[in-house]
Amino acid sequence: MNLIRKALSEISVIAGPSSPLLAAGIAKHLDAELIPADLRIFSDGESKIRFGKPAHKKCVVVQSTHPPVDTHLLQAMMMAAKCAGDGAQVCAVIPYLAYARQDKAFLDGEVVSAALVARLLESAGVERVITVDIHSKIAASYFSVGVRDISSIPLLADYALKMNLRRPVIVSPDQGGIARAEQFAKILESDMIALKKSRDRNTGAVTIEQKLDADISGRDAILVDDMISSGGSIAKATEVLLKNNAGEIYAMCAHALMLDDAAQKIQAAGVRDVIATNSIPGKYAKVDLSSALADGIKTVFA
Ligand code: R5P
């Protein structure tokens, strides 16, 4: 007899167009109903989204907001608005939360986009947000609904533990990432160093101090960052590590945006491999977030 097994949890997971596989993984971990969203993009670029009526009043919209950023963001709002309009409680799972870097006006006249994004998602009906390694706590503070920020570090470090590394040293490309790198190093029972990076706010050009405080000769290095965007930070950091006689160099991050020629830049600098989570689908998405996100959802809807 071909019995269709009914999902056990009382949660409906809407698979946003940017994150269908991740949504399926989350629904599987939750034993929840999975609702695919049907997307049509009109020739002027507008999105039309349609999905079946959720069976439950607890809805999870899974939609990462990697490029095309604005399109994915608006699609997240559309799905949230539909669920909220039907009377559901909406939790938005946005593993890569776009605009979190623009959390203040760094130069006169800049818009604080992170604050605007928070207001937009809330006005669409989002009552709770789950994200991964949000770039800044300030960005999270613009939400008046709860934001649960899940760290990918234990998962990335777990992956690194299975790599065959020679006396690895964990490297943060900048001082801002020290806590992340320290946590990573603790799991690997290894050492950590933080480079001294600065960025020109007008041109985006990155510079890193060449001299290190530690001897890393012959040691494999894992560069740990929240995201790789243009690849400039990782490429510059790699140059510094190689000048200081490091062994093999790997880059690990939560969000591999890998824009434009980032991959070539990083490879040319000497990085052996890039390992990221599946917050952004693609060839670098080697670490699965679905179980950690499912656990986060359980606590939201407990
Ligand atoms: C900066 O503070 C971030 O943690 C990343 O290091 C940065 O956003 C990476 O950007 P890119 O790849 O363009 O250097």
Residues whose N, C-alpha, C, O or C-beta is under 5 A from the ligand:
A	BS01	R5P	D225 D226 M227 I228 S229 S230 G231 G232 S233 I234
